[in-house]
Amino acid sequence: MSETPAYEPPPVWTWNKENGGQFANINRPIAGPTHEKELPVGRHPLQLYSLATPNGVKVTVMLEELLALGKTGAEYDAWLIRINQGDQFGSGFVAANPNSKIPALVDRSGPEPIRVFESGAILVYLAEKFGAFLPTEPAKRAETLSWLFWQMGAAPYLGGGFGHFYAYAPMKIEYAIDRFAMEVKRQLDVLNRRLGEARYLGGDEYTIADMAVWPWYGGLAKGQVYGAGEFLSVHEYTNVIRWTDEIAQRPAVKRGRMVNRTYGDPSTQLHERHDASDFETRTADKLEAEAAQ
């Protein structure tokens, strides 16, 4: 390992605004709103405020899967939250999610709005509300929830750990990249072993566990997350690749990946979603043209 300059932590840490890397403009050591801005409200009972990061994709996939099952109460409006511009620090968003992270869901189907934040909590909430994608048999339910919460605990090592130091940090730190690359490969091996004994993470049924894990680790397996596929030799995890490809072919997953997406080919982007017909009529290029008028 190459030598790096010695660093001695100060007695008291202070925030250096200039040392935050690519996301220095939105990272800060305090919570709460930075500006007043109410959230828009559409005509459907479910209002989603999000962006098509892996955490955001979990929820839009779930909603599209529910609609594919004929759960009409799952109709939703998906509003774009541009986190690079600080939309998550508006007063309305902070009221929906005091943690200022996407996604946030507001259920207006009852007498009083219900806010739900954290992607795993949203998946469980929707699964229980609509009676789908979360088994009721105790052993299968426990297996599904175990893998769901595995993702909650594991993904920070992939995103804030490996992804940050490999792709976004202002300097490459060999120790940090090695440490988190090792952990991500261990996680891929955990998944690969499980998917060698079961079709899906929860067993023989497609569940919210798959919806939670797939956007992160499926994207990594296909080289779509941090561009690190070759670096991590993801081709070695053949069971993960099989599972990833199978889920990617689901029509609801294809639609869910488009919602609140702001990158890639314009035909794959649907900045906001307010009706099922939007997938045909309001792709990104049309929205940009409208905005320019």
C-alpha positions as CSV (number, residue, x, y, z in Angstrom):
1,M,0.0,0.0,0.0
2,S,1.4,3.4,-0.9
3,E,2.0,6.0,1.8
4,T,-0.5,8.7,2.5
5,P,0.1,11.9,4.4
6,A,-0.4,11.4,8.1
7,Y,-3.7,12.9,9.5
8,E,-4.1,13.8,13.1
9,P,-7.8,14.4,14.1
10,P,-8.2,17.8,15.8
11,P,-9.5,17.8,19.4
12,V,-12.8,19.2,18.1
13,W,-14.1,18.6,14.6
14,T,-15.2,21.7,12.6
15,W,-17.0,21.8,9.3
16,N,-14.9,22.7,6.3
17,K,-17.3,23.6,3.5
18,E,-14.6,23.4,0.9
19,N,-13.7,19.8,1.7
20,G,-16.9,18.0,0.7
21,G,-16.1,16.7,-2.8
22,Q,-18.7,16.6,-5.5
23,F,-21.7,17.0,-3.2
24,A,-20.2,19.8,-1.0
25,N,-23.0,22.1,-1.9
26,I,-25.7,19.9,-0.3
27,N,-23.9,18.2,2.5
28,R,-24.0,20.0,5.9
29,P,-23.8,18.9,9.6
30,I,-27.2,20.3,10.5
31,A,-30.8,19.4,9.7
32,G,-33.9,21.4,9.0
33,P,-35.1,23.5,6.0
34,T,-33.0,26.1,4.2
35,H,-35.9,27.8,2.5
36,E,-39.6,28.0,2.3
37,K,-41.2,25.9,-0.4
38,E,-44.4,23.9,-0.2
39,L,-44.7,20.6,-2.0
40,P,-47.1,20.3,-4.9
41,V,-50.1,18.0,-4.6
42,G,-51.7,16.1,-7.5
43,R,-55.0,14.3,-7.8
44,H,-54.1,10.8,-6.6
45,P,-54.2,9.6,-3.0
46,L,-50.4,8.8,-3.1
47,Q,-48.0,11.6,-3.5
48,L,-44.4,10.6,-4.1
49,Y,-41.5,13.1,-3.9
50,S,-38.4,11.5,-5.2
51,L,-35.5,11.1,-7.7
52,A,-34.5,8.0,-9.6
53,T,-31.5,7.1,-7.5
54,P,-31.5,3.4,-6.4
55,N,-33.5,4.4,-3.3
56,G,-36.1,6.2,-5.3
57,V,-36.4,3.4,-7.9
58,K,-37.4,1.0,-5.1
59,V,-40.6,2.8,-4.5
60,T,-41.6,3.6,-8.1
61,V,-41.1,0.0,-9.0
62,M,-43.3,-1.1,-6.1
63,L,-46.0,1.3,-7.1
64,E,-45.9,0.2,-10.8
65,E,-46.0,-3.4,-9.7
66,L,-49.1,-2.8,-7.5
67,L,-50.8,-1.1,-10.4
68,A,-49.9,-4.1,-12.6
69,L,-51.7,-6.3,-10.1
70,G,-54.8,-4.2,-10.5
71,K,-54.5,-2.3,-7.3
72,T,-56.1,0.9,-8.5
73,G,-55.7,2.6,-5.2
74,A,-51.9,2.7,-5.8
75,E,-52.3,5.4,-8.5
76,Y,-49.8,8.1,-7.7
77,D,-48.3,11.4,-8.6
78,A,-44.5,11.4,-8.6
79,W,-42.9,14.8,-8.2
80,L,-39.2,15.4,-9.1
81,I,-36.9,16.4,-6.2
82,R,-33.6,17.6,-7.6
83,I,-31.3,16.9,-4.7
84,N,-28.3,18.5,-6.4
85,Q,-30.3,21.8,-6.3
86,G,-31.3,21.4,-2.7
87,D,-35.0,20.7,-3.2
88,Q,-34.9,18.3,-0.3
89,F,-34.2,21.2,2.1
90,G,-37.4,23.0,1.2
91,S,-39.8,23.4,4.2
92,G,-42.5,21.2,2.6
93,F,-40.1,18.4,1.9
94,V,-38.6,18.6,5.4
95,A,-42.2,18.3,6.8
96,A,-42.6,15.1,4.8
97,N,-39.2,13.8,5.7
98,P,-37.2,15.4,8.5
99,N,-34.2,13.5,7.4
100,S,-34.2,15.5,4.0
101,K,-33.5,12.4,1.9
102,I,-35.5,11.0,-1.0
103,P,-37.9,9.3,-1.3
104,A,-40.8,10.6,0.8
105,L,-44.4,9.5,0.4
106,V,-47.6,11.2,1.6
107,D,-50.7,9.1,1.7
108,R,-53.8,11.3,1.4
109,S,-56.3,8.5,1.1
110,G,-57.6,8.9,4.7
111,P,-59.0,11.8,6.7
112,E,-55.5,13.0,7.6
113,P,-52.4,12.8,5.5
114,I,-49.8,10.2,6.5
115,R,-46.2,10.8,5.8
116,V,-43.8,7.8,5.3
117,F,-40.1,8.3,4.8
118,E,-37.1,5.9,4.4
119,S,-37.5,3.6,1.4
120,G,-37.7,0.4,3.4
121,A,-40.5,1.8,5.5
122,I,-42.4,2.9,2.4
123,L,-42.1,-0.5,0.9
124,V,-43.5,-2.2,4.0
125,Y,-46.2,0.4,4.3
126,L,-47.4,-0.1,0.7
127,A,-47.1,-3.9,1.0
128,E,-49.3,-3.9,4.1
129,K,-51.8,-1.3,2.7
130,F,-52.4,-3.3,-0.5
131,G,-51.7,-6.8,0.7
132,A,-49.1,-7.6,-1.9
133,F,-45.4,-8.5,-2.2
134,L,-45.0,-9.3,1.5
135,P,-45.8,-12.9,2.5
136,T,-48.1,-13.5,5.4
137,E,-46.8,-17.0,6.3
138,P,-44.5,-16.4,9.2
139,A,-41.3,-18.0,7.9
140,K,-41.6,-16.5,4.4
141,R,-42.4,-13.1,5.9
142,A,-39.4,-13.3,8.2
143,E,-37.1,-14.2,5.3
144,T,-38.4,-11.3,3.2
145,L,-38.1,-8.8,6.0
146,S,-34.6,-10.1,6.8
147,W,-33.4,-9.5,3.3
148,L,-35.1,-6.1,3.2
149,F,-33.3,-5.0,6.3
150,W,-30.1,-6.6,5.1
151,Q,-30.3,-4.0,2.3
152,M,-30.9,-1.2,4.7
153,G,-27.8,-2.1,6.6
154,A,-25.6,-3.1,3.7
155,A,-26.2,-0.4,1.1
156,P,-24.4,2.4,3.0
157,Y,-21.2,0.5,2.6
158,L,-21.8,0.4,-1.1
159,G,-23.1,4.0,-1.6
160,G,-21.6,6.2,1.1
161,G,-18.6,3.9,1.5
162,F,-17.3,2.4,-1.8
163,G,-19.3,4.6,-4.2
164,H,-18.1,7.8,-2.5
165,F,-14.5,7.0,-2.2
166,Y,-14.3,5.3,-5.7
167,A,-16.3,7.8,-7.7
168,Y,-16.9,11.1,-5.9
169,A,-14.2,11.8,-3.3
170,P,-12.0,14.8,-4.2
171,M,-8.9,12.5,-3.7
172,K,-8.4,8.8,-4.1
173,I,-7.6,7.1,-0.8
174,E,-6.2,3.6,-1.4
175,Y,-7.1,2.3,2.1
176,A,-10.7,3.6,1.9
177,I,-11.3,2.1,-1.6
178,D,-9.7,-1.2,-0.6
179,R,-11.7,-1.4,2.6
180,F,-15.1,-0.8,1.0
181,A,-14.4,-2.8,-2.2
182,M,-13.6,-5.8,0.0
183,E,-16.9,-5.3,1.9
184,V,-19.0,-4.8,-1.3
185,K,-17.5,-8.0,-2.8
186,R,-18.4,-9.8,0.4
187,Q,-22.0,-8.5,0.1
188,L,-22.1,-9.7,-3.6
189,D,-21.0,-13.1,-2.4
190,V,-23.7,-13.2,0.3
191,L,-26.3,-12.4,-2.4
192,N,-24.8,-14.9,-4.9
193,R,-25.0,-17.7,-2.4
194,R,-28.6,-16.9,-1.5
195,L,-29.6,-16.7,-5.1
196,G,-27.9,-20.0,-5.8
197,E,-30.4,-21.7,-3.5
198,A,-33.6,-19.6,-4.2
199,R,-35.1,-17.9,-7.2
200,Y,-35.7,-14.7,-5.3
201,L,-34.3,-13.4,-2.1
202,G,-37.4,-14.3,0.0
203,G,-37.7,-17.7,-1.7
204,D,-39.9,-18.6,-4.6
205,E,-41.9,-15.4,-4.6
206,Y,-40.9,-11.9,-5.9
207,T,-41.2,-9.6,-2.9
208,I,-40.3,-6.1,-1.6
209,A,-36.9,-7.6,-0.7
210,D,-36.1,-8.0,-4.4
211,M,-37.4,-4.5,-5.1
212,A,-35.1,-3.0,-2.4
213,V,-32.0,-4.9,-3.3
214,W,-32.2,-4.9,-7.1
215,P,-31.8,-1.1,-7.8
216,W,-28.5,-1.2,-5.9
217,Y,-26.9,-4.5,-6.4
218,G,-28.6,-5.3,-9.8
219,G,-27.3,-2.0,-11.0
220,L,-23.9,-2.8,-9.7
221,A,-24.0,-6.2,-11.3
222,K,-24.7,-4.7,-14.7
223,G,-22.1,-2.0,-14.4
224,Q,-24.6,0.8,-14.0
225,V,-23.7,1.9,-10.4
226,Y,-20.5,3.9,-10.1
227,G,-19.1,2.4,-13.3
228,A,-17.4,-0.2,-11.1
229,G,-18.5,-3.5,-12.7
230,E,-15.1,-4.4,-14.1
231,F,-13.2,-3.1,-11.1
232,L,-15.3,-5.4,-8.8
233,S,-15.3,-8.3,-11.3
234,V,-19.1,-8.5,-11.0
235,H,-19.3,-11.1,-13.8
236,E,-18.1,-13.7,-11.2
237,Y,-21.5,-13.5,-9.4
238,T,-23.5,-15.5,-11.9
239,N,-26.5,-16.0,-9.7
240,V,-26.8,-12.3,-9.1
241,I,-26.6,-11.7,-12.8
242,R,-29.3,-14.2,-13.5
243,W,-31.6,-12.6,-10.8
244,T,-30.8,-9.1,-12.1
245,D,-31.7,-9.9,-15.7
246,E,-34.9,-11.7,-14.7
247,I,-36.2,-8.7,-12.7
248,A,-35.1,-6.2,-15.3
249,Q,-37.5,-7.8,-17.8
250,R,-40.6,-7.1,-15.7
251,P,-42.7,-4.5,-17.4
252,A,-43.5,-2.7,-14.1
253,V,-39.7,-2.6,-13.3
254,K,-39.1,-1.0,-16.7
255,R,-41.7,1.7,-16.0
256,G,-40.6,2.2,-12.4
257,R,-37.0,2.9,-13.5
258,M,-38.1,5.7,-15.8
259,V,-40.0,7.7,-13.1
260,N,-38.2,10.8,-11.8
261,R,-35.2,9.8,-13.9
262,T,-33.1,12.8,-15.1
263,Y,-30.1,11.1,-16.8
264,G,-29.5,8.8,-19.8
265,D,-31.4,8.7,-23.1
266,P,-34.4,11.1,-22.9
267,S,-36.6,8.2,-24.0
268,T,-35.8,6.5,-20.7
269,Q,-36.7,9.5,-18.6
270,L,-40.0,10.5,-17.1
271,H,-39.3,13.5,-14.9
272,E,-42.8,13.4,-13.3
273,R,-45.5,10.9,-13.4
274,H,-49.2,11.8,-12.9
275,D,-50.9,9.2,-15.1
276,A,-50.1,5.9,-16.7
277,S,-50.3,7.5,-20.1
278,D,-47.4,9.7,-19.2
279,F,-45.0,6.9,-20.1
280,E,-46.1,7.4,-23.7
281,T,-46.7,11.1,-23.8
282,R,-44.4,12.9,-21.4
283,T,-40.9,11.6,-21.7
284,A,-38.0,13.9,-20.8
285,D,-37.5,15.5,-24.2
286,K,-41.1,16.6,-24.2
287,L,-40.9,18.0,-20.7
288,E,-37.8,20.0,-21.5
289,A,-39.5,21.5,-24.5
290,E,-42.5,22.4,-22.4
291,A,-40.2,24.0,-19.8
292,A,-38.5,26.2,-22.5
293,Q,-41.8,27.6,-23.7
